[in-house]
Amino acid sequence: MTPSSSAQRVDALLGVALRLARNAPSGRIVLAHLAHVLEPEWISHEDVAAELAKARAAAPDPLSPRAVERALRDAWGVKPGEELDELDLEPVAVTPAAQVHRGVLEGEPVAVKLLRPGLAATVRQDLVLLDTLAAPLNAAFPTLDATGLIAEFRERVADELDLEHEAQMQRRFHRALRSHPFLSVPEPVTRLAHAGVLVSAWAEGVPIANAPDLDMAAARLLSFVIGAARFGVMHADPDPDDVLVQPTGELTILDFGATRTMSPNRVDSTQAALEAFATGDAAGFGAALAKLNVLPEREATTALELARYALGTHSTRLDTHALAAVHERLLERREDLRRLTETAALPPEDLWPARAVLQLFAAIARLGASGDWLELARVALRDGWDARAGLA
């Protein structure tokens, strides 16, 4: 495949994806999420940038008080006042998919998350349209398992729109971290969990963007996201708006809709790849990536050199300028980049973990924090949430 035909096939893929996003309600939700995660200057494709700008400008309307009460009554079978002591019908947060209200349960403040009524059914219908992406996805990236990736995307999105499933995952994280020195998760009220409703303990704190020690807070967020791999479940949507910092510096993590279980063997192989990358061991890097079915061993040296060149120093301030510099260095090695994209694969089970890592570093870049990110990631992936290096 020539460089020009490769670019044309990627453009064709983007064209199909954008048409789907414009025309399907769930596609517009995805665009709104991407617009929230990505800074405008990070997007070089004009059509994508324009769609994200539109999504960024379209603020979601909150549900009416009557709609909120009706949705809670439908979920619980009784009026909200029969379960909650108090409920503020004015939401404290609104997204295209859900909104959050403050309430009181048995004298304690709680957060009541409510999925937009009818959204899950609409999205399930829209997800059928993803089959139209299979052909252009395979054309642009011939080594990908397009059918498997689309099936994985469907399954994970279905989980993300099931708040009862989210309550179960949040409970797992809460129990695992309840004695942790600098990470915590609000306890969900599982008896009130429903596909469309999640109630959990109210969490106070300042947004991570306002943390007194931003570098420390960002390092601890990395420890949470990467360290979760050793727990066996990745949190795939680390959003700065869902991370609160306590006066003691402890992080409280909110929103557990986007998660994915991980096998210990894949975590071990990923750790081996990261260790080999850090030490410049091309043979070890290639062996680990081949074991993960990500890249043929013959491409290991090229992949290692390109990644190390693009990333530059790993002990640095991570911000918009740093990401722009990575992009520029990648474009200096277009031919290597093209060859790798034509031989690399993303196994379906790695789709959400890959999302977790990309969103983590996008979040850190939005914060503009400094740290030895490679070393922090190595320690977190090796030790999980027991990691302490650089986090005390």
TORKOL-4160 file (C-alpha; in steps of 0.2 Angstrom, whole numbers, padded with zeros to 4 digits, m for minus):
392
<pt num="1" X="0000" Y="0000" Z="0000"/>
<pt num="2" X="0007" Y="0017" Z="m0005"/>
<pt num="3" X="0008" Y="0031" Z="0007"/>
<pt num="4" X="m0005" Y="0041" Z="m0003"/>
<pt num="5" X="m0017" Y="0026" Z="m0004"/>
<pt num="6" X="m0015" Y="0023" Z="0015"/>
<pt num="7" X="m0020" Y="0041" Z="0019"/>
<pt num="8" X="m0035" Y="0040" Z="0007"/>
<pt num="9" X="m0041" Y="0025" Z="0016"/>
<pt num="10" X="m0040" Y="0033" Z="0033"/>
<pt num="11" X="m0049" Y="0048" Z="0026"/>
<pt num="12" X="m0063" Y="0036" Z="0020"/>
<pt num="13" X="m0064" Y="0028" Z="0037"/>
<pt num="14" X="m0065" Y="0045" Z="0045"/>
<pt num="15" X="m0079" Y="0050" Z="0033"/>
<pt num="16" X="m0090" Y="0035" Z="0036"/>
<pt num="17" X="m0087" Y="0037" Z="0055"/>
<pt num="18" X="m0092" Y="0056" Z="0055"/>
<pt num="19" X="m0108" Y="0052" Z="0045"/>
<pt num="20" X="m0113" Y="0040" Z="0058"/>
<pt num="21" X="m0109" Y="0052" Z="0072"/>
<pt num="22" X="m0119" Y="0066" Z="0064"/>
<pt num="23" X="m0134" Y="0055" Z="0061"/>
<pt num="24" X="m0136" Y="0044" Z="0076"/>
<pt num="25" X="m0140" Y="0050" Z="0094"/>
<pt num="26" X="m0127" Y="0039" Z="0101"/>
<pt num="27" X="m0114" Y="0046" Z="0089"/>
<pt num="28" X="m0118" Y="0063" Z="0095"/>
<pt num="29" X="m0115" Y="0058" Z="0113"/>
<pt num="30" X="m0098" Y="0050" Z="0107"/>
<pt num="31" X="m0093" Y="0067" Z="0099"/>
<pt num="32" X="m0098" Y="0077" Z="0115"/>
<pt num="33" X="m0087" Y="0065" Z="0125"/>
<pt num="34" X="m0072" Y="0067" Z="0114"/>
<pt num="35" X="m0075" Y="0086" Z="0113"/>
<pt num="36" X="m0074" Y="0086" Z="0132"/>
<pt num="37" X="m0058" Y="0075" Z="0133"/>
<pt num="38" X="m0048" Y="0082" Z="0119"/>
<pt num="39" X="m0042" Y="0100" Z="0117"/>
<pt num="40" X="m0046" Y="0109" Z="0100"/>
<pt num="41" X="m0027" Y="0111" Z="0096"/>
<pt num="42" X="m0024" Y="0092" Z="0097"/>
<pt num="43" X="m0035" Y="0089" Z="0082"/>
<pt num="44" X="m0026" Y="0091" Z="0065"/>
<pt num="45" X="m0040" Y="0084" Z="0054"/>
<pt num="46" X="m0052" Y="0099" Z="0049"/>
<pt num="47" X="m0068" Y="0089" Z="0047"/>
<pt num="48" X="m0065" Y="0080" Z="0064"/>
<pt num="49" X="m0061" Y="0097" Z="0073"/>
<pt num="50" X="m0076" Y="0105" Z="0066"/>
<pt num="51" X="m0088" Y="0091" Z="0072"/>
<pt num="52" X="m0080" Y="0092" Z="0089"/>
<pt num="53" X="m0082" Y="0111" Z="0090"/>
<pt num="54" X="m0100" Y="0109" Z="0086"/>
<pt num="55" X="m0102" Y="0095" Z="0100"/>
<pt num="56" X="m0092" Y="0106" Z="0112"/>
<pt num="57" X="m0104" Y="0121" Z="0109"/>
<pt num="58" X="m0120" Y="0110" Z="0111"/>
<pt num="59" X="m0123" Y="0110" Z="0130"/>
<pt num="60" X="m0135" Y="0096" Z="0135"/>
<pt num="61" X="m0152" Y="0101" Z="0142"/>
<pt num="62" X="m0156" Y="0095" Z="0160"/>
<pt num="63" X="m0171" Y="0083" Z="0163"/>
<pt num="64" X="m0186" Y="0092" Z="0170"/>
<pt num="65" X="m0190" Y="0090" Z="0188"/>
<pt num="66" X="m0205" Y="0080" Z="0183"/>
<pt num="67" X="m0195" Y="0068" Z="0172"/>
<pt num="68" X="m0183" Y="0066" Z="0186"/>
<pt num="69" X="m0196" Y="0060" Z="0198"/>
<pt num="70" X="m0205" Y="0049" Z="0186"/>
<pt num="71" X="m0188" Y="0040" Z="0181"/>
<pt num="72" X="m0184" Y="0037" Z="0199"/>
<pt num="73" X="m0202" Y="0031" Z="0203"/>
<pt num="74" X="m0201" Y="0019" Z="0188"/>
<pt num="75" X="m0184" Y="0012" Z="0194"/>
<pt num="76" X="m0189" Y="0010" Z="0212"/>
<pt num="77" X="m0207" Y="0007" Z="0211"/>
<pt num="78" X="m0211" Y="0020" Z="0224"/>
<pt num="79" X="m0210" Y="0039" Z="0225"/>
<pt num="80" X="m0192" Y="0046" Z="0227"/>
<pt num="81" X="m0197" Y="0053" Z="0244"/>
<pt num="82" X="m0201" Y="0035" Z="0250"/>
<pt num="83" X="m0183" Y="0030" Z="0248"/>
<pt num="84" X="m0174" Y="0047" Z="0250"/>
<pt num="85" X="m0175" Y="0059" Z="0265"/>
<pt num="86" X="m0172" Y="0073" Z="0253"/>
<pt num="87" X="m0169" Y="0076" Z="0234"/>
<pt num="88" X="m0163" Y="0092" Z="0226"/>
<pt num="89" X="m0172" Y="0092" Z="0209"/>
<pt num="90" X="m0159" Y="0104" Z="0202"/>
<pt num="91" X="m0144" Y="0094" Z="0195"/>
<pt num="92" X="m0127" Y="0097" Z="0201"/>
<pt num="93" X="m0120" Y="0090" Z="0185"/>
<pt num="94" X="m0127" Y="0086" Z="0167"/>
<pt num="95" X="m0119" Y="0077" Z="0153"/>
<pt num="96" X="m0127" Y="0070" Z="0137"/>
<pt num="97" X="m0130" Y="0053" Z="0144"/>
<pt num="98" X="m0134" Y="0057" Z="0163"/>
<pt num="99" X="m0136" Y="0069" Z="0176"/>
<pt num="100" X="m0132" Y="0069" Z="0195"/>
<pt num="101" X="m0143" Y="0076" Z="0209"/>
<pt num="102" X="m0139" Y="0079" Z="0228"/>
<pt num="103" X="m0150" Y="0069" Z="0240"/>
<pt num="104" X="m0150" Y="0064" Z="0258"/>
<pt num="105" X="m0152" Y="0045" Z="0263"/>
<pt num="106" X="m0154" Y="0040" Z="0282"/>
<pt num="107" X="m0147" Y="0057" Z="0287"/>
<pt num="108" X="m0131" Y="0056" Z="0275"/>
<pt num="109" X="m0129" Y="0066" Z="0259"/>
<pt num="110" X="m0129" Y="0055" Z="0243"/>
<pt num="111" X="m0126" Y="0057" Z="0225"/>
<pt num="112" X="m0140" Y="0051" Z="0214"/>
<pt num="113" X="m0135" Y="0048" Z="0196"/>
<pt num="114" X="m0149" Y="0046" Z="0183"/>
<pt num="115" X="m0147" Y="0040" Z="0165"/>
<pt num="116" X="m0157" Y="0049" Z="0152"/>
<pt num="117" X="m0173" Y="0039" Z="0150"/>
<pt num="118" X="m0174" Y="0029" Z="0134"/>
<pt num="119" X="m0155" Y="0032" Z="0130"/>
<pt num="120" X="m0149" Y="0014" Z="0133"/>
<pt num="121" X="m0162" Y="0007" Z="0120"/>
<pt num="122" X="m0158" Y="0021" Z="0108"/>
<pt num="123" X="m0140" Y="0017" Z="0109"/>
<pt num="124" X="m0142" Y="m0002" Z="0107"/>
<pt num="125" X="m0152" Y="0002" Z="0090"/>
<pt num="126" X="m0138" Y="0014" Z="0084"/>
<pt num="127" X="m0124" Y="0001" Z="0088"/>
<pt num="128" X="m0130" Y="m0010" Z="0074"/>
<pt num="129" X="m0125" Y="0004" Z="0062"/>
<pt num="130" X="m0107" Y="0001" Z="0067"/>
<pt num="131" X="m0106" Y="m0014" Z="0055"/>
<pt num="132" X="m0104" Y="m0001" Z="0041"/>
<pt num="133" X="m0087" Y="0003" Z="0048"/>
<pt num="134" X="m0080" Y="m0014" Z="0046"/>
<pt num="135" X="m0075" Y="m0013" Z="0028"/>
<pt num="136" X="m0067" Y="0004" Z="0029"/>
<pt num="137" X="m0058" Y="0000" Z="0045"/>
<pt num="138" X="m0051" Y="m0016" Z="0038"/>
<pt num="139" X="m0046" Y="m0006" Z="0022"/>
<pt num="140" X="m0037" Y="0007" Z="0032"/>
<pt num="141" X="m0029" Y="m0005" Z="0045"/>
<pt num="142" X="m0028" Y="m0022" Z="0037"/>
<pt num="143" X="m0021" Y="m0032" Z="0052"/>
<pt num="144" X="m0035" Y="m0026" Z="0063"/>
<pt num="145" X="m0049" Y="m0038" Z="0068"/>
<pt num="146" X="m0063" Y="m0025" Z="0064"/>
<pt num="147" X="m0077" Y="m0037" Z="0068"/>
<pt num="148" X="m0070" Y="m0041" Z="0085"/>
<pt num="149" X="m0067" Y="m0023" Z="0089"/>
<pt num="150" X="m0084" Y="m0018" Z="0084"/>
<pt num="151" X="m0092" Y="m0032" Z="0095"/>
<pt num="152" X="m0081" Y="m0027" Z="0109"/>
<pt num="153" X="m0086" Y="m0009" Z="0108"/>
<pt num="154" X="m0104" Y="m0014" Z="0108"/>
<pt num="155" X="m0102" Y="m0024" Z="0123"/>
<pt num="156" X="m0092" Y="m0011" Z="0133"/>
<pt num="157" X="m0105" Y="0003" Z="0128"/>
<pt num="158" X="m0119" Y="m0008" Z="0134"/>
<pt num="159" X="m0110" Y="m0010" Z="0151"/>
<pt num="160" X="m0107" Y="0009" Z="0152"/>
<pt num="161" X="m0126" Y="0013" Z="0150"/>
<pt num="162" X="m0131" Y="0000" Z="0164"/>
<pt num="163" X="m0130" Y="0010" Z="0180"/>
<pt num="164" X="m0133" Y="m0006" Z="0190"/>
<pt num="165" X="m0117" Y="m0014" Z="0182"/>
<pt num="166" X="m0108" Y="0002" Z="0186"/>
<pt num="167" X="m0114" Y="0001" Z="0205"/>
<pt num="168" X="m0106" Y="m0017" Z="0205"/>
<pt num="169" X="m0090" Y="m0011" Z="0198"/>
<pt num="170" X="m0089" Y="0004" Z="0210"/>
<pt num="171" X="m0092" Y="m0007" Z="0224"/>
<pt num="172" X="m0077" Y="m0018" Z="0219"/>
<pt num="173" X="m0066" Y="m0003" Z="0218"/>
<pt num="174" X="m0073" Y="0004" Z="0234"/>
<pt num="175" X="m0069" Y="m0012" Z="0244"/>
<pt num="176" X="m0052" Y="m0014" Z="0236"/>
<pt num="177" X="m0047" Y="0004" Z="0241"/>
<pt num="178" X="m0056" Y="0007" Z="0257"/>
<pt num="179" X="m0039" Y="0006" Z="0267"/>
<pt num="180" X="m0028" Y="0014" Z="0254"/>
<pt num="181" X="m0018" Y="0029" Z="0260"/>
<pt num="182" X="m0021" Y="0041" Z="0245"/>
<pt num="183" X="m0035" Y="0033" Z="0234"/>
<pt num="184" X="m0054" Y="0032" Z="0239"/>
<pt num="185" X="m0070" Y="0028" Z="0230"/>
<pt num="186" X="m0087" Y="0033" Z="0237"/>
<pt num="187" X="m0098" Y="0018" Z="0243"/>
<pt num="188" X="m0113" Y="0014" Z="0231"/>
<pt num="189" X="m0130" Y="0010" Z="0239"/>
<pt num="190" X="m0132" Y="m0006" Z="0230"/>
<pt num="191" X="m0150" Y="m0009" Z="0236"/>
<pt num="192" X="m0155" Y="0007" Z="0226"/>
<pt num="193" X="m0145" Y="0002" Z="0211"/>
<pt num="194" X="m0155" Y="0000" Z="0195"/>
<pt num="195" X="m0151" Y="0000" Z="0176"/>
<pt num="196" X="m0155" Y="0019" Z="0175"/>
<pt num="197" X="m0151" Y="0024" Z="0193"/>
<pt num="198" X="m0135" Y="0024" Z="0204"/>
<pt num="199" X="m0135" Y="0031" Z="0222"/>
<pt num="200" X="m0118" Y="0033" Z="0231"/>
<pt num="201" X="m0111" Y="0042" Z="0246"/>
<pt num="202" X="m0108" Y="0060" Z="0242"/>
<pt num="203" X="m0090" Y="0065" Z="0240"/>
<pt num="204" X="m0083" Y="0082" Z="0244"/>
<pt num="205" X="m0066" Y="0089" Z="0238"/>
<pt num="206" X="m0059" Y="0101" Z="0225"/>
<pt num="207" X="m0057" Y="0096" Z="0207"/>
<pt num="208" X="m0040" Y="0089" Z="0203"/>
<pt num="209" X="m0037" Y="0105" Z="0191"/>
<pt num="210" X="m0037" Y="0115" Z="0207"/>
<pt num="211" X="m0026" Y="0103" Z="0218"/>
<pt num="212" X="m0013" Y="0112" Z="0229"/>
<pt num="213" X="0000" Y="0100" Z="0222"/>
<pt num="214" X="m0005" Y="0097" Z="0204"/>
<pt num="215" X="0010" Y="0086" Z="0200"/>
<pt num="216" X="0007" Y="0075" Z="0215"/>
<pt num="217" X="m0011" Y="0073" Z="0211"/>
<pt num="218" X="m0008" Y="0069" Z="0193"/>
<pt num="219" X="0005" Y="0056" Z="0198"/>
<pt num="220" X="m0008" Y="0048" Z="0210"/>
<pt num="221" X="m0021" Y="0048" Z="0196"/>
<pt num="222" X="m0009" Y="0038" Z="0185"/>
<pt num="223" X="m0006" Y="0026" Z="0200"/>
<pt num="224" X="m0024" Y="0023" Z="0201"/>
<pt num="225" X="m0027" Y="0020" Z="0182"/>
<pt num="226" X="m0012" Y="0010" Z="0178"/>
<pt num="227" X="m0011" Y="0001" Z="0195"/>
<pt num="228" X="m0029" Y="m0005" Z="0192"/>
<pt num="229" X="m0022" Y="m0017" Z="0179"/>
<pt num="230" X="m0015" Y="m0027" Z="0194"/>
<pt num="231" X="m0032" Y="m0027" Z="0202"/>
<pt num="232" X="m0039" Y="m0034" Z="0186"/>
<pt num="233" X="m0051" Y="m0021" Z="0181"/>
<pt num="234" X="m0046" Y="m0005" Z="0171"/>
<pt num="235" X="m0055" Y="0011" Z="0173"/>
<pt num="236" X="m0056" Y="0017" Z="0155"/>
<pt num="237" X="m0063" Y="0034" Z="0157"/>
<pt num="238" X="m0051" Y="0044" Z="0169"/>
<pt num="239" X="m0059" Y="0062" Z="0168"/>
<pt num="240" X="m0052" Y="0076" Z="0178"/>
<pt num="241" X="m0070" Y="0082" Z="0182"/>
<pt num="242" X="m0072" Y="0065" Z="0191"/>
<pt num="243" X="m0057" Y="0066" Z="0202"/>
<pt num="244" X="m0058" Y="0076" Z="0218"/>
<pt num="245" X="m0044" Y="0080" Z="0229"/>
<pt num="246" X="m0046" Y="0080" Z="0248"/>
<pt num="247" X="m0037" Y="0093" Z="0260"/>
<pt num="248" X="m0025" Y="0078" Z="0264"/>
<pt num="249" X="m0020" Y="0076" Z="0246"/>
<pt num="250" X="m0030" Y="0060" Z="0245"/>
<pt num="251" X="m0039" Y="0057" Z="0228"/>
<pt num="252" X="m0058" Y="0052" Z="0227"/>
<pt num="253" X="m0062" Y="0044" Z="0210"/>
<pt num="254" X="m0080" Y="0045" Z="0203"/>
<pt num="255" X="m0089" Y="0037" Z="0189"/>
<pt num="256" X="m0086" Y="0019" Z="0185"/>
<pt num="257" X="m0096" Y="0016" Z="0170"/>
<pt num="258" X="m0082" Y="0013" Z="0158"/>
<pt num="259" X="m0072" Y="m0003" Z="0165"/>
<pt num="260" X="m0065" Y="m0018" Z="0157"/>
<pt num="261" X="m0058" Y="m0034" Z="0166"/>
<pt num="262" X="m0040" Y="m0039" Z="0162"/>
<pt num="263" X="m0031" Y="m0056" Z="0162"/>
<pt num="264" X="m0016" Y="m0057" Z="0173"/>
<pt num="265" X="m0006" Y="m0064" Z="0158"/>
<pt num="266" X="m0009" Y="m0049" Z="0147"/>
<pt num="267" X="m0004" Y="m0038" Z="0161"/>
<pt num="268" X="0012" Y="m0047" Z="0164"/>
<pt num="269" X="0016" Y="m0046" Z="0145"/>
<pt num="270" X="0012" Y="m0028" Z="0145"/>
<pt num="271" X="0023" Y="m0025" Z="0159"/>
<pt num="272" X="0037" Y="m0034" Z="0150"/>
<pt num="273" X="0034" Y="m0023" Z="0135"/>
<pt num="274" X="0035" Y="m0007" Z="0146"/>
<pt num="275" X="0051" Y="m0013" Z="0154"/>
<pt num="276" X="0059" Y="m0017" Z="0138"/>
<pt num="277" X="0054" Y="0000" Z="0131"/>
<pt num="278" X="0062" Y="0009" Z="0146"/>
<pt num="279" X="0078" Y="0000" Z="0144"/>
<pt num="280" X="0079" Y="0000" Z="0125"/>
<pt num="281" X="0078" Y="m0019" Z="0124"/>
<pt num="282" X="0072" Y="m0021" Z="0106"/>
<pt num="283" X="0072" Y="m0040" Z="0107"/>
<pt num="284" X="0062" Y="m0040" Z="0123"/>
<pt num="285" X="0050" Y="m0027" Z="0117"/>
<pt num="286" X="0047" Y="m0037" Z="0101"/>
<pt num="287" X="0044" Y="m0053" Z="0110"/>
<pt num="288" X="0032" Y="m0045" Z="0122"/>
<pt num="289" X="0022" Y="m0036" Z="0108"/>
<pt num="290" X="0021" Y="m0052" Z="0098"/>
<pt num="291" X="0015" Y="m0062" Z="0113"/>
<pt num="292" X="0001" Y="m0049" Z="0115"/>
<pt num="293" X="m0003" Y="m0050" Z="0096"/>
<pt num="294" X="0000" Y="m0032" Z="0094"/>
<pt num="295" X="0015" Y="m0031" Z="0082"/>
<pt num="296" X="0026" Y="m0044" Z="0073"/>
<pt num="297" X="0044" Y="m0046" Z="0081"/>
<pt num="298" X="0052" Y="m0041" Z="0065"/>
<pt num="299" X="0045" Y="m0023" Z="0067"/>
<pt num="300" X="0051" Y="m0022" Z="0085"/>
<pt num="301" X="0067" Y="m0011" Z="0082"/>
<pt num="302" X="0057" Y="0001" Z="0071"/>
<pt num="303" X="0043" Y="0003" Z="0084"/>
<pt num="304" X="0055" Y="0005" Z="0098"/>
<pt num="305" X="0065" Y="0018" Z="0090"/>
<pt num="306" X="0050" Y="0028" Z="0083"/>
<pt num="307" X="0041" Y="0028" Z="0100"/>
<pt num="308" X="0057" Y="0033" Z="0110"/>
<pt num="309" X="0061" Y="0047" Z="0097"/>
<pt num="310" X="0043" Y="0053" Z="0097"/>
<pt num="311" X="0041" Y="0053" Z="0116"/>
<pt num="312" X="0058" Y="0061" Z="0119"/>
<pt num="313" X="0062" Y="0063" Z="0137"/>
<pt num="314" X="0049" Y="0055" Z="0149"/>
<pt num="315" X="0053" Y="0066" Z="0164"/>
<pt num="316" X="0044" Y="0082" Z="0159"/>
<pt num="317" X="0029" Y="0093" Z="0159"/>
<pt num="318" X="0015" Y="0085" Z="0150"/>
<pt num="319" X="0004" Y="0098" Z="0142"/>
<pt num="320" X="m0003" Y="0103" Z="0125"/>
<pt num="321" X="0014" Y="0109" Z="0119"/>
<pt num="322" X="0022" Y="0092" Z="0124"/>
<pt num="323" X="0008" Y="0083" Z="0114"/>
<pt num="324" X="0011" Y="0094" Z="0099"/>
<pt num="325" X="0029" Y="0090" Z="0099"/>
<pt num="326" X="0026" Y="0072" Z="0100"/>
<pt num="327" X="0015" Y="0074" Z="0084"/>
<pt num="328" X="0028" Y="0084" Z="0075"/>
<pt num="329" X="0041" Y="0071" Z="0079"/>
<pt num="330" X="0030" Y="0057" Z="0073"/>
<pt num="331" X="0027" Y="0066" Z="0056"/>
<pt num="332" X="0046" Y="0067" Z="0054"/>
<pt num="333" X="0046" Y="0048" Z="0052"/>
<pt num="334" X="0030" Y="0046" Z="0041"/>
<pt num="335" X="0036" Y="0031" Z="0032"/>
<pt num="336" X="0040" Y="0021" Z="0048"/>
<pt num="337" X="0023" Y="0026" Z="0055"/>
<pt num="338" X="0014" Y="0021" Z="0040"/>
<pt num="339" X="0023" Y="0004" Z="0040"/>
<pt num="340" X="0019" Y="0001" Z="0058"/>
<pt num="341" X="0001" Y="0005" Z="0056"/>
<pt num="342" X="m0001" Y="m0007" Z="0042"/>
<pt num="343" X="0007" Y="m0022" Z="0052"/>
<pt num="344" X="0001" Y="m0017" Z="0070"/>
<pt num="345" X="m0015" Y="m0024" Z="0078"/>
<pt num="346" X="m0026" Y="m0019" Z="0093"/>
<pt num="347" X="m0034" Y="m0035" Z="0100"/>
<pt num="348" X="m0052" Y="m0032" Z="0105"/>
<pt num="349" X="m0049" Y="m0036" Z="0123"/>
<pt num="350" X="m0036" Y="m0021" Z="0123"/>
<pt num="351" X="m0048" Y="m0008" Z="0116"/>
<pt num="352" X="m0054" Y="m0002" Z="0133"/>
<pt num="353" X="m0037" Y="m0003" Z="0142"/>
<pt num="354" X="m0030" Y="0007" Z="0127"/>
<pt num="355" X="m0044" Y="0020" Z="0130"/>
<pt num="356" X="m0039" Y="0021" Z="0148"/>
<pt num="357" X="m0021" Y="0024" Z="0144"/>
<pt num="358" X="m0024" Y="0037" Z="0131"/>
<pt num="359" X="m0037" Y="0046" Z="0141"/>
<pt num="360" X="m0026" Y="0046" Z="0156"/>
<pt num="361" X="m0012" Y="0055" Z="0147"/>
<pt num="362" X="m0024" Y="0067" Z="0139"/>
<pt num="363" X="m0031" Y="0071" Z="0156"/>
<pt num="364" X="m0013" Y="0074" Z="0163"/>
<pt num="365" X="m0009" Y="0085" Z="0147"/>
<pt num="366" X="m0025" Y="0095" Z="0151"/>
<pt num="367" X="m0019" Y="0098" Z="0168"/>
<pt num="368" X="m0001" Y="0102" Z="0163"/>
<pt num="369" X="0008" Y="0092" Z="0176"/>
<pt num="370" X="0026" Y="0087" Z="0177"/>
<pt num="371" X="0033" Y="0070" Z="0182"/>
<pt num="372" X="0044" Y="0055" Z="0177"/>
<pt num="373" X="0029" Y="0047" Z="0168"/>
<pt num="374" X="0038" Y="0032" Z="0162"/>
<pt num="375" X="0045" Y="0028" Z="0179"/>
<pt num="376" X="0028" Y="0031" Z="0187"/>
<pt num="377" X="0020" Y="0020" Z="0175"/>
<pt num="378" X="0033" Y="0006" Z="0177"/>
<pt num="379" X="0030" Y="0006" Z="0196"/>
<pt num="380" X="0011" Y="0006" Z="0195"/>
<pt num="381" X="0010" Y="m0008" Z="0182"/>
<pt num="382" X="0023" Y="m0018" Z="0192"/>
<pt num="383" X="0016" Y="m0015" Z="0210"/>
<pt num="384" X="m0002" Y="m0010" Z="0207"/>
<pt num="385" X="m0010" Y="0001" Z="0220"/>
<pt num="386" X="0004" Y="m0004" Z="0232"/>
<pt num="387" X="0015" Y="0007" Z="0222"/>
<pt num="388" X="0023" Y="0021" Z="0233"/>
<pt num="389" X="0038" Y="0027" Z="0223"/>
<pt num="390" X="0036" Y="0046" Z="0220"/>
<pt num="391" X="0019" Y="0047" Z="0227"/>
<pt num="392" X="0022" Y="0050" Z="0246"/>
